Amino acid sequence: MENPLVSIIILTWNRRQYVLKAIDSVVKQSYRPLEIILVDSASTDGTVQAVRESYPEVRIIRLHRNLGIVEGRNIALANCRGDIIFSLDNDAWIWPSTLSLCVDRLLKEKELGIIACRIIEPGTEQDVEDGHTCFFIEGGFAIKKEVLDKVEYFPSDFFRQAEESDMALRVIDEGYYILLYSQAVVYHERASLSRNEKLYMFYGCRNELFTVIRRYPLLVMPLACLWKIFIWNWTGAEKRALHFTLAGSLAGISRLPWLLLKREPVSFKTIRKLVSFKRSFR
């Protein structure tokens, strides 16, 4: 039996030195066959030229402007030909056996929809246990194409932040599970920590409210919204970013009429699984 094609997607914007390292880690994977798709969000630092010169096999999709993390990744997903898709951050690199481990596990377990990789940042390595989970990080996960075809892409109105939560709910609702797999290792540069935390607070709060309003059953949706608002603004106050979490709360609630028209709620069974997973991580 031939190995299935794996598509590796990377989204980048003005991170030439990091993306070259990310691609190099993919090229050094023991697994074959694979294709590498790079979506460049209108970089001005010579990223495209550098990648073309060093890795001509990479398929590059150049955008005319920065459409945001979510839409850029959706464009990458739409251009994948593989049976399995692996998403990697532009400032991350993968252990040489990671792809092989992910493919083996995904092929063996029919109901396994997504593998959430173990993300390690310099100086923060810690032991983690394998197990079912309700979340994954878009910078290091593998998904079956058949699962993506059922749940479709990340919500395009998010721009950035928290889109994984929305997709995770839909994956679980389709009867698949998400596995945190400690042997599938992704190393993440500390450069990621310098991203604008205030933007993270705004979009994280807003987008989680979007997910609750759009996906939660109507009976629990109002209380879940209040809880999200409380948690995010408590965190915002602690991090001196309350102005941004309040703005995110307002932005989320202000879209309530539109989001109610677009509701595609998951089942109560899925929400119960979500709650049980979160309790197990306490």
C-alpha positions in Angstrom: 0.0 0.0 0.0 1.4 3.4 -1.0 1.8 6.1 1.5 -0.9 8.9 1.3 0.1 12.3 0.1 0.5 14.8 3.0 0.1 18.5 2.4 2.0 20.8 4.7 0.6 24.3 4.8 2.5 27.4 6.1 1.2 30.9 6.2 3.7 33.8 6.4 4.0 37.6 6.4 7.4 39.2 6.6 9.2 36.4 8.5 11.7 35.3 5.9 14.4 33.9 8.3 11.8 31.9 10.3 9.9 30.5 7.3 13.1 29.2 5.7 13.8 27.3 8.9 10.3 25.9 9.0 10.4 24.7 5.4 13.8 23.1 6.0 12.4 21.1 8.8 9.7 19.8 6.5 12.1 18.9 3.8 14.1 16.9 6.3 11.1 14.8 7.3 11.5 11.0 6.9 8.0 10.8 5.4 7.2 10.8 1.7 5.3 11.8 -0.5 4.5 15.3 0.6 3.8 18.7 -0.8 4.5 22.1 0.8 2.2 25.0 0.3 3.3 28.4 1.4 0.7 31.3 1.4 2.5 34.6 1.5 0.4 37.5 2.8 2.0 40.2 0.7 5.4 40.1 2.4 7.9 42.9 1.6 11.0 41.4 3.1 12.0 39.1 0.2 10.3 36.0 1.6 9.0 34.8 -1.8 12.3 35.2 -3.6 14.3 33.5 -0.8 11.9 30.5 -0.8 12.0 30.1 -4.5 15.7 30.2 -4.6 16.2 27.7 -1.7 13.2 25.5 -2.1 11.9 25.5 -5.7 9.6 22.6 -5.0 7.5 24.7 -2.6 4.1 25.8 -4.1 3.8 29.5 -3.3 0.5 31.3 -3.3 1.0 35.1 -3.2 -1.8 37.2 -1.8 -2.3 40.8 -2.9 -2.6 41.9 0.7 -2.7 40.5 4.2 -6.1 38.9 4.6 -5.4 37.8 8.1 -4.3 34.5 9.6 -7.6 32.7 9.3 -8.4 33.5 5.7 -4.8 32.9 4.7 -4.9 29.5 6.2 -8.2 28.8 4.6 -6.7 29.6 1.2 -3.9 27.1 1.9 -6.4 24.4 2.9 -8.4 25.0 -0.2 -5.3 24.3 -2.3 -4.3 21.0 -0.7 -4.2 17.8 -2.7 -3.2 15.5 0.1 -5.3 13.0 2.0 -3.8 14.3 5.2 -3.0 18.0 5.9 -0.4 19.3 8.4 -0.5 22.9 9.5 2.7 24.5 10.7 3.4 28.0 12.0 6.0 30.0 10.0 8.1 30.4 13.2 8.1 26.7 14.1 9.8 23.5 13.0 9.0 19.8 13.3 10.9 16.8 14.6 12.1 14.6 11.7 9.7 11.8 12.5 6.6 13.9 13.3 4.8 13.5 10.0 5.3 9.7 9.9 4.0 9.4 13.5 0.9 11.5 12.6 0.1 9.6 9.4 0.5 6.2 11.1 -1.8 7.2 13.9 -4.4 8.8 11.7 -4.6 5.8 9.4 -4.9 3.3 12.3 -7.8 5.0 14.0 -10.9 5.6 11.9 -12.6 8.0 14.3 -9.4 10.1 14.9 -10.0 13.4 13.1 -7.2 15.7 14.3 -3.9 15.2 15.9 -2.8 18.1 18.2 1.0 18.1 18.3 3.0 18.7 21.4 4.2 22.3 21.1 7.5 23.1 22.7 8.9 26.6 23.1 12.6 27.1 24.1 12.9 26.9 27.9 9.3 25.6 28.4 9.6 21.9 27.8 7.3 19.8 30.0 5.9 16.3 30.0 2.4 15.9 28.6 0.2 12.8 28.4 -1.5 11.5 25.3 -5.3 11.7 25.4 -8.5 13.0 23.9 -8.9 16.7 24.0 -11.2 19.5 22.9 -8.6 21.8 21.4 -5.6 22.1 19.1 -3.2 24.8 18.0 -3.3 25.7 14.4 0.5 26.1 14.3 1.0 22.3 14.8 -1.8 19.9 13.9 -2.7 17.2 11.4 -6.2 16.6 10.0 -7.7 14.1 7.6 -8.9 15.6 4.4 -12.2 13.6 4.7 -12.8 15.4 8.1 -12.1 18.8 6.6 -14.5 18.1 3.8 -17.2 17.5 6.4 -16.6 20.4 8.7 -15.2 22.8 6.1 -12.8 25.6 6.9 -12.0 28.0 9.7 -14.6 30.8 10.2 -13.5 33.5 7.7 -14.9 36.4 9.8 -12.4 35.8 12.7 -9.3 37.4 11.0 -7.1 35.9 13.7 -7.3 34.1 17.1 -9.5 31.3 18.5 -10.6 29.8 15.2 -9.4 26.4 16.4 -12.2 26.3 19.0 -14.8 26.7 16.4 -13.4 23.9 14.2 -12.8 21.6 17.2 -16.5 21.8 18.1 -17.5 20.8 14.5 -15.1 18.0 14.4 -16.3 16.5 17.7 -19.9 17.0 16.6 -19.3 14.9 13.4 -18.3 12.0 15.7 -14.5 12.3 15.4 -12.1 12.9 18.3 -9.0 15.1 18.7 -5.9 13.5 20.1 -3.1 15.2 21.9 -0.1 13.2 20.7 3.1 13.9 22.7 5.4 12.0 20.3 4.4 14.4 17.5 6.7 17.3 18.4 6.6 20.8 17.0 9.2 23.4 18.2 8.0 27.0 18.3 10.4 29.9 18.4 10.2 32.5 21.2 9.5 35.1 18.5 5.9 34.1 18.7 5.7 35.6 22.2 6.4 39.1 20.9 3.1 39.3 19.0 0.8 42.0 20.0 -0.9 40.7 23.2 -3.5 43.4 23.1 -4.7 42.3 19.7 -4.7 38.8 21.1 -7.0 39.9 23.9 -9.4 41.7 21.6 -9.7 39.0 18.9 -9.6 36.2 21.4 -12.5 37.6 23.4 -14.6 38.6 20.3 -14.1 35.4 18.5 -14.8 33.1 21.4 -18.1 35.0 21.7 -18.7 34.5 18.0 -18.2 30.7 18.5 -20.5 30.5 21.5 -23.3 32.4 19.8 -23.0 30.5 16.5 -22.3 27.0 17.8 -23.7 26.5 21.3 -27.3 25.2 21.8 -29.7 28.0 22.5 -30.5 26.8 26.0 -26.9 27.3 27.2 -25.7 30.0 24.9 -26.6 33.1 27.0 -24.9 31.8 30.2 -21.9 30.7 28.2 -21.6 34.2 26.7 -21.7 35.8 30.1 -19.0 33.3 31.4 -16.7 34.1 28.4 -17.2 37.9 29.0 -16.3 37.5 32.7 -13.3 35.3 32.1 -11.8 37.4 29.3 -12.3 40.7 31.1 -10.9 39.3 34.4 -7.8 38.2 32.4 -7.7 41.6 30.6 -7.7 43.4 34.0 -4.9 41.2 35.2 -2.8 41.9 32.1 -3.7 45.6 32.0 -5.5 45.1 28.7 -9.1 45.6 30.0 -9.8 48.2 27.4 -9.2 45.6 24.7 -11.2 42.8 26.3 -14.1 45.2 26.9 -13.9 46.2 23.2 -13.8 42.6 22.2 -16.9 41.9 24.3 -18.7 44.8 22.7 -17.7 43.7 19.2 -18.9 40.2 19.9 -22.3 41.1 21.3 -22.9 43.8 18.7 -22.9 41.1 16.0 -25.5 39.1 17.9 -28.4 39.7 15.4 -26.2 38.7 12.4 -24.7 35.7 14.3 -28.2 34.4 15.3 -29.1 34.3 11.6 -26.0 32.2 10.9 -26.4 29.8 13.7 -25.3 26.1 13.1 -25.4 24.8 16.7 -23.7 21.6 17.8 -25.4 19.0 19.9 -25.7 18.9 23.7 -23.6 15.7 23.5 -20.8 17.7 22.0 -21.0 20.4 24.7 -21.0 17.8 27.4 -17.8 16.3 25.9 -16.3 19.8 25.9 -17.1 20.4 29.5 -15.7 17.0 30.5 -12.5 17.6 28.6 -12.0 20.9 30.3 -12.6 19.4 33.8 -10.0 16.7 33.1 -7.4 19.4 32.4 -7.8 21.1 35.8 
